[in-house]
């Protein structure tokens, strides 16, 4: 078009008017083409910037040779497998160097993105396992990012000119109580004060439990009642978290039937609470973070402890047992153990602050350390904690008979600060029912463990959990009194028994319908009475 205009630039005096009009139209088209070309250039520039964000930057390109070198070191690591201490040492060295390389790339890079960029990195099995281990640890950079979101929310609260009030309602086990104390710590750092009145609260957090059906019904009832507080205060933010929120069917029900809930996240996303809450504030929309993640371990989360006597310390998260009646592995993920030095540091600080009773928490504390690179077990942890000076008592829960050992009981007996109290759930006195429950121990092993524990600790206080489902509720069972929990209680002499009746259905259900019907269930409501420790009848 430009060349045609150049040829037509020298027009004679008698050039036809029609030709001049056509030339004017051509010049208009040229101007439009220039504008269109400028727009295309701007669009290309924006696309180039977007590609620069999506493609690896120079830091990643420079790091790839070092990451490939780490992959090549796996041959040395494979040879070291014949010597277990050396193997752990090599694995720890590779993990440390790999973490350093990831830290240089910044908080937005992880193993999955690097692997997708260059599949020659992390190509071997050993480093793949190491990358999976690192994925369970929330880095200091990620926690620093959460603190930035906390500061942003704090600034938003200050700009409103008044102090927001927060309410944290906790359902379920002691692990949920410990999680709620971390949520309280985050809300405190955001500039919130606390209230027990949902009508006055600007932020309501419900930390839920997915174990008992009664607890779920209470949660839904409370969510329904919060519709009235939301109408009175449309700016109120309602959050649902915990094991119940992690279940896909619950998240979908909240999404469709409880539209006044603003934020839903599971236990694995607890450490990201500031970021998720900031998204609710800025996006003005509902936020759901209930992906089926493996879970992580986040150190350095703030905490607000209730009282100055008792403190909860989580030493591990998740469970690998998959008991047939239990939903915990599906809600909290697989087992992840905290580093022992982090636990010792926390307990030492609590003892220095004057706490008298420190309870170690985990879905199965007896399996602590199985996923750690260094050789640690729960007895080793108790022995290390017992070295801390102070006037305090250590308790722990919960335990699994399959992982309990003589070493653990010997450690308890020899320790100054570990209470001679053991919560060891038996669940059933029938070997067949235990197999149906996927509990890998039998009646004889359980009684042997209890006998040895009482031998080394004559003053032991023993508590337990019992399922009151009859044997006929399990596949292949018959009604009858064989293996009934009442006889087990007489032999073991529990101080306290916790009968379990209203469990939520686990993903893998093994129980059949109750042949006795509702009337039979009512008659069996309290078939087991607690037995006094001295064996002198029921308490």
N, C-alpha and C positions, 0 to 999 in steps of 0.2 A: 504493500500500500504506500509506503514511503517513497519507493522508487517511482511509482506511477505519479505521485504528486510532484516529484522533482522534474519529470519529463513535461508536466503540464504547467510548470512555474512560469515560463516565458510565453504568455498568451498574447496573440495579436490584438489590435484594437477592434477588429471586426469579429471577434470570437463570438459564436452564437450564445444568446442568453441561456438556452437549455444546457449548453455545455458548462457555463459558469455555475448554474444551479447544481449540476452533477458534481462539479469540482468542490463546491461548498459541502455537499453531502459526504464526499470522500474525506474531506478534512475533519468533519464531525466524527466519522467512523474512526479516523486515525486517533483523535483525542480519546474516544471511548476505548480503543484498543490499548492506549497507553495506561489509562486507569485500570483496565482489566489486568494488564501485565504487572502493574505495581501491586495489585491485590494478590496475584499469584506469588510474587516474590515474598510478600509478607506472610502468606500462608506457608510457603516453603520454609521460611525462617522459623515460624512457630513449630512446624513439624520437625525441623532439625533439633530444636531445643527439646521437644518431647522425646525424640529418639535418643538424645544425649542422656536424658533421665533414665530411659529404660535400658540402654545398653551399658556394658561395663565401663566404669571410668578408669582413669589412668592408675589409680591406686590398686584396683583389682588386677589390671593387666600386669602391673609390676609384681603383684603378690603371687600370681599363678605359678611362676617357676619355683618359688619357695614352697608352695603347697604341693607341687609335684614332687619336690625333693622329700617332703614328709611322707608322701605315699611310697616312695622308693625305700624308705627306712623300714617298711613292714617286713622285709625279708629278715632283717636282724631281729625284729620283734618275734617273728615266727620261730626262729631258732631259740630264742630265749624262753619259749614256752616249756621247754624241758626243765628249766629251773624256775620254780614258781616265784620266789622273791625277785629274781632278776626280771621276770616277765612283767610283774607289777611295776617295777621301777621303769622299765622301758615304756610301758603304757602311760605312766604318769608323765614322763618326759615328753612323749609325743603329744599328749593332751595339753601340756603347758605351752609348748611351742605353737600348737595349732590355735590355742586360745589367743596367744599374742598376735598371730597373723590376723585372726578375725577382729581383734580389737583395733588393729591399725585401719581396717576397712571401714570402721564406724558402726553405729548401732543398727543400720538398716540392712546389713549384709548378714546372711546366715549360711549354714552348710548347704541347705537345699538350693539356694540361688547360685552359689558357686558351682555346685555339682551340675546344675542345669546349664551353666555357662560353658564349662569345660569338663566333660565327663571323664577325662583322664585323671582328674583329681578325685580322691576318695574312692578309687576304683576297686580297692581290695577289701576283703572281708574284715580284717582286723581294724583298719581305719574307719570303715563304715560303722562298726560297732562303737568305736571311739567317738565318731561324730554323733551317733545316737545318744551316747552318754552325755556329751557336751550339750545336746539339745535339751536335756532335762534341767540344766542349770541356767537360771536367769542371770545374765551378765550384769556387772556393775554399770555398764553403759545404759542398759535397758532400765535399770532401777533409777538412774539419774534422769532418764527421760520421763519417768513417772513423776519424779519430784518436780520437774518443770511443769507438768500438767497441774500438779497440786498447787504450785505457786500461781499459775494462771487463774485457777478457780478461786484461790484466796483473794487475788486482786479483783475478780468479778464480784465477790461477796462484799469486799470493802467499798466498791463503787456504788453498791446499792444503798449504803448509808445505815445499815442495821445488821446485827449479827444473826445469821440463819440458825435455826434450831434443827437438830437431827434426832431421829429415833431409829434404833437398831433393835429389832425383835428377833430373838434366837429360838429356833426349834431344834430338838434332837440332842446329839451326844456332846461330850466334852470337846471333841475336835471342832465342832461348830462353835462352841463357846470361845475357843482359842482363835478361830477365824474371825469371829465378831469383834474380838478385842483388837485385831489388826485393822478391821474396818473402822472402828472407833478412832484408832490412832490416825488413820488417813483423814477422816472427817475433822478431827481436831486440828490437823495441820492445814486443812482448807479454811480454817477460821470458824468452824461450827461450834456451837454449844449444844448440850443434849437435853432432851425432854422425854417424859414418859407419856405425853398426851399426843396422840396422832393428829388431833385437830389443830394443834399449834405447830406441828413439825413442818418444816419446809422440805426436808428430805426424809423419806421413810425407807429403810432397808430391812427386808425380811430374809433372814438366813435360814433356809429350810432344810428339812430332813426327809429322805426318801425311804427310810427303813419301815416305819410304822404307818399303817393306813390311817390311824386316828390323827397322827400329826399332819398328814396331807389334808384331811378334811378340815382341820383347824386353819391351815394355811388358806384354803379356798374360802372359808368363811371370813377370815380377816381381810382377804383381798376384796371380797364383796362389800364389806363394811367401809373400805377405803374409798369407794365411789362417792360417798357422802362428803368425806373430807376433801376430795378432789374437786367437787362442785363448789364447796365453800372457798377453796383456795386453788384456782386453776393453775397457779405457778408451782404447786407442790409436785415434787419428783418422787415417784414410787419405784423402788428397785426390788427385784426378786433374785435371790442368789442361793447358792448351796446345792446339795446333791439333788434335790427335787427339780431345781431349775435345769440341771444338766440332762434330764431325761427328755428325749425328743418329743414324746407325746404331750408332756407337760408344757414344754415351750410352745408347741403348736396350739394347745388349748388356751394358754395365756395370750398368744398372738391374736386369736380369733374371738375369744369370749371375754377377755379382761383388757380392753383397749385402753384403759386408763393407766396401765403399767407402762412406765417409760423405759426401764432398763432391766434386762434379764441376762444373767451370766452365771456360769458354773464355777465349781471350786478351782478348776485349772486356770481360770482367768481372774482369780482374786487379786493378784499382784497388779493387774491392769485396771483396777477400779478407778483411779484418777483419770486415766485416758478415756475410759468408757463414759464416765460422768461428764467429762468435758465435751464429748461428742453429743451427749444429750443436750447440754447447754447451747452449743453452737449450731448444731444441725436442726434443732427444734423438731426432732423426730424420734421414733422409737429405735432403740439399739438392742440387738440380740447378739450375744457372744457365747454360744453353746456348742461350738464345734467339738467333735470327738477328738480331742488332743490327748497326747500321752501325759501331759502335765509337766510341771517344772518345779524347781525349788528356788524360791526367792528369799534371799537374805537381806536383812536391813530394813524390813517393813516396820513402820512405826506401830506402837502398841499402846493401848490404854488398859491397864489391869484394874480389875474391880476389887477393891480392898487391898490390904497390905499383909495378909496372912497366907493366902493360897495363890499359887501361880501355876499356869499350864504352859508346858514346853513341848512343842511338836518335834519329835525326833525323826519322823518319817511320814510319808503320805502314800495313799493307795494300798492296794492289796492284790496278791497273786493267787489267792486260794480258790476263788470262784465256788464257794459253797452254793448248793443248789437253791437255797432259800434266800440268798443274800444278793443285794443289788450294788453293794459298795464298789466292787471292781469296775462296774459299768459307770458309776457316778464319779468316783475319785481317781480312776485310772490305775495303772500298775504301780508297784512299789518303787518309791524313791526315798533313799536315805539321805539325811543331812550329813554334812561333814562333821566328824566327831569334835574337831577343835571349835566349830561354831557352837555346838551344844554345850561344851564345857565352858566356853566364854559366857554364854547366856546364863547358865546355872550359877556360875561364880558371881556374876553381877547381881542376880536375884538374892543370893545368900548375903552379899554385902549390903543390899538394901533392906535386909531384915525379914524377908519372907520365910515363914516357918514350914510350909508344906509345899513341895514342888512335885508336880505330877507330870511324868513323861507320857506323851500321847502318841498313839499310832494305831492303825487298824489291826496290826499284828506286830507288836514291839519285839517279839521273840525272833522275828526274821530280820531285824535291823542289821545292816551292813552287808547283806548278800550282794548288793549291787555296787558296793564301793570298790575302788581299785586296790586299796590296801586291806590286809586281813584284819577286819574288825567284826566282832559280834556283839550282841546285847550285853552279855556278861562282861566283856572288856569295857564297854561304855560305863556300866555301873561301877566297875572297879576304879575307873578314872574319875568319875564324878565323886566317889566317896573320898577322894584325896582332898577335896575342897574343904577348907576350914569354915566353921560356922555352926550355928545352932539351927539346924533345919532337918527335915525328914523328906526322903525321896519315895514316892510311890510311882506306879506305872500301870497302864492299861491301854489296850486289852491284849491278852495273851492267847496263843493258839497251842493246844497240847502237842501238836505234831512238831513244833519247834522248841518246846520246853526241854531243858536238859539238866542233868545232874550238875554241870558246871554252873548254870544259872543259880540253882538252889544253893550250891556251896558259896558262890559269891554273895548272895543275899545274907547267908548265915554269918559270913566273915566281915561284912560291912558295918560301919558305925552308923551310917546315915540312911540306909535302905530299910524301909519298914518291913516287918515280917508279916506282910499281908499280900495275898495272891488272889487275883481274879482269873480263874481258869475255867472257861465255859466248857461244860461237858456236852450240852445240847441233848443227848439221849444216852440211855444206858443199854441200848440195843445195838449190837455190832451191825446188823443188817440195815437198821435205820441210819446209822452213821455212814455206811457205804452209800446209801441212797442220798444222803446229804452231801456227799463228796467230802467227808471229813476223814482224812487219812490216818486214823488211829483207831484202836479198838478199846473195849472196856478194860481189858487186862493192862494195856499200856497206860491208860489213864490212872488206874488204881496204883500201878507201880510208881508213877511219877508222884502221886500224892503221898504214897507211903514213904518215899525217900525224902520228900520235902518236909514231912512231919518229923522224920528221924533227925534231920540236921537243924530243924527249927521247931522244937516242941511247942512253942507259943504261937505258931502260925495261925493267922486268921484267914480262912479260905471262903471265897464267894464264887458263885457260878451262875450260868444261864441254862435254862432248861426249856425245851420245846414240849408243850403239852399236847401235841398232836398224837393221837393213838397210832400204833404201828400199822393199822389197816389203812391209814391215809397214804402210806408209801407203797410203791409197787411191790406186789408179792406178799404183802403183809396180812396177818390175821389178827382179829381182835383177841385180846388176852392180856395178862399181866406180866408176861415174860419180858424181862428187860425194862420194866417200868421205871420211871425216874424216882419213884418213892423209895424203892429198895436201894438205888444208888445213893440217895441222900442218907439213908440209915448207915451205910457202910463208910461214907466219906466224912460225915458229920460237918455239913456246911454251916457257916455262921449266918449267911444270907443267901437266898436263892431268888433269881429273877425269872419268873415264868414268862415265856414269850407266846403271845396269842394272835396279835393283829398285824403281822408282817405284811408289807406290800408285796404283791406278786413279783418274783424275780424273773428276769428274762428267760431262764430255763427252769420251768416249773416241774416238780416231780411229784407233788402231792395230788392225790385224787380226791373225790368228794367224800365228805364225812359220812360213813355208813350209819352213824347213830342219829344224824339229823340235828336240827337246832336244839331239840330237847336234850339230846345227849351232850351237846356242847355246853349247855347251861349246867347240867349235872356235874361236868368235869371242870367247871370253871376254877375251882381251887382244890385240885386233888392232892397237891403236895404242900405240906406245911414246913416252914423253916425248922431245922433241927439245931438244938443248942450245941455249942462247941464241945461241951463236956459229955455229949451223948445222952444226957438225962431227959430225953423227951423233946417235944416240939416247943419252940419259943412262942 
